[in-house]
Amino acid sequence: MPTYQYACNACAHEFEAFQSFSDASLTQCPECKGEIRKVYSAVGVVFKGSGFYKTDSAKKTTASEPVKTEPAPAAPAAPKAD
């Protein structure tokens, strides 16, 4: 459940509230019953586990497995000189 941060416009009281996405925003300060506002700040995102990068899910080759390569395309034949 997300945590939202609020600040009161009247008394500057700051607090956090655990609310569902579908819950309405709070409108009243619990200290002075004044009007409050949501406080927005930067959120740090950390991706843990495998599979977040292209190299994480790539098949790893071992020393016993030969690396398969495509042969280079053949050069076009030169025209014959008569």
KOLTI-54375 format. One line per field, with one value per atom (N, C-alpha, C): chain; x, y, z; residue in three letters; residue number from 1. Coordinates in Angstrom, 2 decimals, always signed. Example, Ala and Ser with C-alpha at 12.3 -4.5 7.8 and 13.67 -1.06 7.14 Angstrom:
REM residues 2
padren [A A A A A A]
xx [+13.19 +12.30 +13.20 +12.85 +13.67 +12.90]
yy [-5.69 -4.50 -3.30 -2.25 -1.06 +0.03]
zz [+7.80 +7.80 +7.80 +7.08 +7.14 +7.87]
zake [ALA ALA ALA SER SER SER]
doti [1 1 1 2 2 2]
REM end
This chain:
REM residues 82
padren [A A A A A A A A A A A A A A A A A A A A A A A A A A A A A A A A A A A A A A A A A A A A A A A A A A A A A A A A A A A A A A A A A A A A A A A A A A A A A A A A A A A A A A A A A A A A A A A A A A A A A A A A A A A A A A A A A A A A A A A A A A A A A A A A A A A A A A A A A A A A A A A A A A A A A A A A A A A A A A A A A A A A A A A A A A A A A A A A A A A A A A A A A A A A A A A A A A A A A A A A A A A A A A A A A A A A A A A A A A A A A A A A A A A A A A A A A A A A A A A A A A A A A A]
xx [+0.84 +0.00 +0.90 +0.61 +1.47 +1.40 +2.49 +2.57 +2.57 +1.66 +1.58 +2.00 +2.67 +3.12 +2.25 +1.79 +0.92 +1.55 +1.18 +1.60 +0.41 +0.25 -0.85 -0.46 -1.39 -1.15 -1.24 -1.98 -2.20 -1.12 -0.85 +0.09 +1.42 +1.61 +2.85 +3.13 +2.12 +2.26 +2.44 +3.45 +3.71 +3.47 +2.85 +2.58 +2.46 +2.51 +2.38 +1.10 +0.52 -0.69 -0.56 -0.92 -0.95 -2.34 -2.42 -3.70 -3.62 -4.75 -4.86 -4.93 -4.62 -4.72 -6.15 -7.12 -8.52 -9.09 -8.37 -8.85 -8.76 -9.70 -9.67 -8.55 -8.00 -6.95 -7.51 -6.65 -7.07 -7.19 -8.07 -8.30 -8.17 -8.10 -8.12 -6.96 -6.29 -5.16 -5.66 -5.01 -5.44 -5.12 -4.21 -3.81 -4.74 -4.92 -5.66 -6.93 -7.21 -8.38 -8.30 -7.10 -6.90 -6.77 -6.64 -6.52 -5.11 -5.02 -3.71 -3.48 -2.23 -1.84 -0.89 -0.86 +0.10 +1.48 +2.50 +3.88 +4.49 +4.98 +5.58 +7.09 +7.77 +9.23 +9.71 +11.00 +11.59 +11.58 +11.34 +11.28 +12.44 +13.20 +14.28 +13.73 +14.09 +13.61 +14.81 +14.65 +15.72 +15.14 +15.76 +15.34 +16.25 +15.67 +16.45 +16.08 +17.04 +16.79 +17.34 +17.11 +17.64 +16.57 +17.00 +16.07 +15.76 +16.40 +16.11 +16.97 +18.03 +18.90 +19.02 +19.34 +19.47 +20.51 +21.59 +22.66 +22.28 +21.29 +20.89 +20.21 +19.44 +18.69 +19.35 +20.48 +21.16 +21.75 +21.74 +22.31 +23.82 +24.35 +25.79 +26.44 +27.57 +28.28 +29.38 +29.71 +30.78 +31.97 +33.09 +34.30 +34.14 +33.28 +33.12 +32.20 +31.39 +30.50 +31.17 +31.26 +31.84 +30.86 +31.42 +30.60 +30.25 +28.95 +28.50 +28.53 +29.14 +29.19 +28.65 +28.12 +27.61 +28.79 +28.84 +29.92 +29.71 +30.81 +30.75 +30.17 +29.37 +28.80 +29.91 +29.73 +30.75 +30.71 +31.88 +31.98 +31.45 +30.81 +30.30 +31.47 +31.21 +32.25 +32.56 +33.85 +34.27 +33.96 +33.55 +33.23 +34.49 +34.31 +35.44 +35.87 +37.16 +37.68 +37.84 +37.29 +37.39 +38.52]
yy [-1.16 +0.00 +1.24 +2.22 +3.42 +4.30 +5.00 +5.97 +7.36 +8.21 +9.58 +10.53 +11.60 +12.59 +13.84 +14.38 +15.55 +16.64 +17.90 +19.03 +19.97 +20.52 +21.44 +22.84 +23.53 +24.90 +25.89 +25.54 +26.46 +26.35 +25.11 +24.95 +24.31 +23.99 +23.39 +21.99 +21.34 +19.97 +19.04 +18.16 +17.20 +15.79 +14.95 +13.57 +12.69 +11.38 +10.39 +9.60 +9.14 +8.32 +7.15 +5.95 +4.77 +4.68 +4.80 +4.79 +3.93 +3.36 +2.60 +3.59 +3.11 +3.97 +4.48 +3.69 +4.06 +4.97 +5.15 +6.03 +7.49 +8.30 +9.74 +10.37 +11.49 +12.21 +12.81 +12.90 +13.53 +15.04 +15.70 +17.13 +17.93 +17.26 +17.97 +17.55 +18.52 +18.26 +17.62 +16.56 +15.93 +16.78 +17.75 +18.60 +19.79 +20.58 +21.84 +21.88 +20.82 +20.71 +21.69 +22.20 +23.11 +22.34 +23.08 +22.49 +21.93 +20.74 +20.11 +19.93 +19.63 +19.37 +18.19 +17.50 +16.41 +17.00 +16.35 +16.75 +15.74 +16.22 +15.34 +15.46 +14.33 +14.31 +13.23 +13.28 +12.29 +10.92 +9.90 +8.54 +7.75 +7.10 +6.24 +4.88 +4.40 +3.10 +2.15 +1.00 +0.00 -1.28 -1.77 -3.02 -4.12 -5.07 -6.17 -7.46 -8.34 -9.63 -9.67 -10.77 -10.92 -10.57 -10.29 -10.07 -8.62 -7.68 -6.28 -5.70 -6.36 -5.88 -6.94 -6.52 -7.44 -8.51 -8.14 -9.10 -10.09 -9.76 -10.68 -11.93 -11.78 -12.93 -13.59 -13.07 -13.67 -15.02 -15.96 -17.28 -17.15 -17.68 -17.62 -18.85 -18.66 -19.78 -20.22 -21.49 -22.03 -22.33 -22.65 -22.93 -24.18 -25.12 -26.36 -26.16 -25.09 -24.85 -23.91 -24.33 -23.43 -22.27 -21.12 -19.96 -20.06 -20.01 -20.11 -18.74 -18.68 -17.42 -17.65 -16.60 -16.65 -16.47 -17.26 -17.04 -15.70 -15.06 -13.77 -13.98 -13.05 -13.22 -13.17 -13.98 -14.05 -12.77 -12.33 -11.13 -11.47 -10.50 -10.77 -11.05 -11.91 -12.29 -11.10 -10.95 -9.86 -10.22 -9.25 -9.56 -9.99 -10.93 -11.43 -10.39 -10.27 -9.35 -10.16 -9.68 -10.40 -9.91]
zz [+0.00 +0.00 +0.00 -0.86 -0.96 +0.29 +0.52 +1.61 +0.99 +1.44 +0.95 +2.05 +1.67 +2.63 +2.48 +3.61 +3.63 +4.50 +4.21 +5.03 +5.18 +6.37 +6.65 +6.20 +5.55 +5.10 +6.27 +7.31 +8.43 +9.51 +9.99 +11.12 +10.72 +9.45 +8.92 +9.48 +10.05 +10.54 +9.33 +9.39 +8.32 +8.84 +8.02 +8.42 +7.19 +7.41 +6.34 +6.56 +5.45 +5.52 +4.56 +5.02 +4.18 +3.57 +2.24 +1.56 +0.31 -0.03 -1.27 -2.44 -3.65 -4.83 -5.03 -4.65 -4.87 -3.78 -2.66 -1.58 -2.00 -1.52 -1.78 -0.96 -1.47 -0.74 +0.54 +1.55 +2.80 +2.57 +3.33 +3.14 +4.43 +5.60 +6.87 +7.75 +8.36 +9.26 +10.55 +11.02 +12.28 +13.51 +13.40 +14.53 +14.70 +13.61 +13.74 +12.89 +12.16 +11.27 +10.09 +9.79 +8.66 +7.36 +6.27 +4.93 +4.74 +4.14 +3.90 +2.41 +2.07 +0.68 +0.65 -0.48 -0.65 -0.93 -0.41 -0.65 -1.60 -2.73 -3.73 -3.67 -3.77 -3.75 -4.70 -5.01 -5.90 -5.24 -6.02 -5.51 -6.10 -5.26 -5.73 -6.10 -7.28 -7.73 -7.81 -7.21 -7.21 -7.81 -8.88 -9.50 -8.97 -8.28 -7.73 -8.44 -8.59 -9.21 -10.63 -11.28 -12.63 -13.65 -14.85 -15.94 -16.24 -15.58 -15.83 -16.95 -17.29 -18.34 -19.42 -20.63 -21.75 -21.45 -20.79 -20.52 -19.42 -18.60 -17.53 -18.07 -19.15 -19.65 -20.85 -21.28 -22.43 -22.04 -22.99 -22.73 -22.64 -21.61 -21.41 -22.06 -22.75 -23.35 -22.40 -22.48 -21.65 -22.54 -21.95 -22.70 -23.57 -23.17 -23.93 -25.14 -25.14 -26.27 -27.27 -28.53 -29.52 -29.82 -30.11 -30.45 -31.93 -32.24 -33.62 -34.28 -35.46 -36.20 -37.60 -38.19 -39.56 -40.51 -41.62 -42.59 -43.29 -43.66 -44.36 -45.74 -46.24 -47.58 -48.64 -49.67 -50.75 -51.56 -52.01 -52.83 -54.23 -54.91 -56.25 -57.22 -58.18 -59.15 -60.05 -60.36 -61.24 -62.69 -63.51 -64.91 -65.65 -66.61 -67.39 -68.40 -68.57 -69.60 -70.89 -72.02 -73.29 -74.12]
zake [MET MET MET PRO PRO PRO THR THR THR TYR TYR TYR GLN GLN GLN TYR TYR TYR ALA ALA ALA CYS CYS CYS ASN ASN ASN ALA ALA ALA CYS CYS CYS ALA ALA ALA HIS HIS HIS GLU GLU GLU PHE PHE PHE GLU GLU GLU ALA ALA ALA PHE PHE PHE GLN GLN GLN SER SER SER PHE PHE PHE SER SER SER ASP ASP ASP ALA ALA ALA SER SER SER LEU LEU LEU THR THR THR GLN GLN GLN CYS CYS CYS PRO PRO PRO GLU GLU GLU CYS CYS CYS LYS LYS LYS GLY GLY GLY GLU GLU GLU ILE ILE ILE ARG ARG ARG LYS LYS LYS VAL VAL VAL TYR TYR TYR SER SER SER ALA ALA ALA VAL VAL VAL GLY GLY GLY VAL VAL VAL VAL VAL VAL PHE PHE PHE LYS LYS LYS GLY GLY GLY SER SER SER GLY GLY GLY PHE PHE PHE TYR TYR TYR LYS LYS LYS THR THR THR ASP ASP ASP SER SER SER ALA ALA ALA LYS LYS LYS LYS LYS LYS THR THR THR THR THR THR ALA ALA ALA SER SER SER GLU GLU GLU PRO PRO PRO VAL VAL VAL LYS LYS LYS THR THR THR GLU GLU GLU PRO PRO PRO ALA ALA ALA PRO PRO PRO ALA ALA ALA ALA ALA ALA PRO PRO PRO ALA ALA ALA ALA ALA ALA PRO PRO PRO LYS LYS LYS ALA ALA ALA ASP ASP ASP]
doti [1 1 1 2 2 2 3 3 3 4 4 4 5 5 5 6 6 6 7 7 7 8 8 8 9 9 9 10 10 10 11 11 11 12 12 12 13 13 13 14 14 14 15 15 15 16 16 16 17 17 17 18 18 18 19 19 19 20 20 20 21 21 21 22 22 22 23 23 23 24 24 24 25 25 25 26 26 26 27 27 27 28 28 28 29 29 29 30 30 30 31 31 31 32 32 32 33 33 33 34 34 34 35 35 35 36 36 36 37 37 37 38 38 38 39 39 39 40 40 40 41 41 41 42 42 42 43 43 43 44 44 44 45 45 45 46 46 46 47 47 47 48 48 48 49 49 49 50 50 50 51 51 51 52 52 52 53 53 53 54 54 54 55 55 55 56 56 56 57 57 57 58 58 58 59 59 59 60 60 60 61 61 61 62 62 62 63 63 63 64 64 64 65 65 65 66 66 66 67 67 67 68 68 68 69 69 69 70 70 70 71 71 71 72 72 72 73 73 73 74 74 74 75 75 75 76 76 76 77 77 77 78 78 78 79 79 79 80 80 80 81 81 81 82 82 82]
REM end
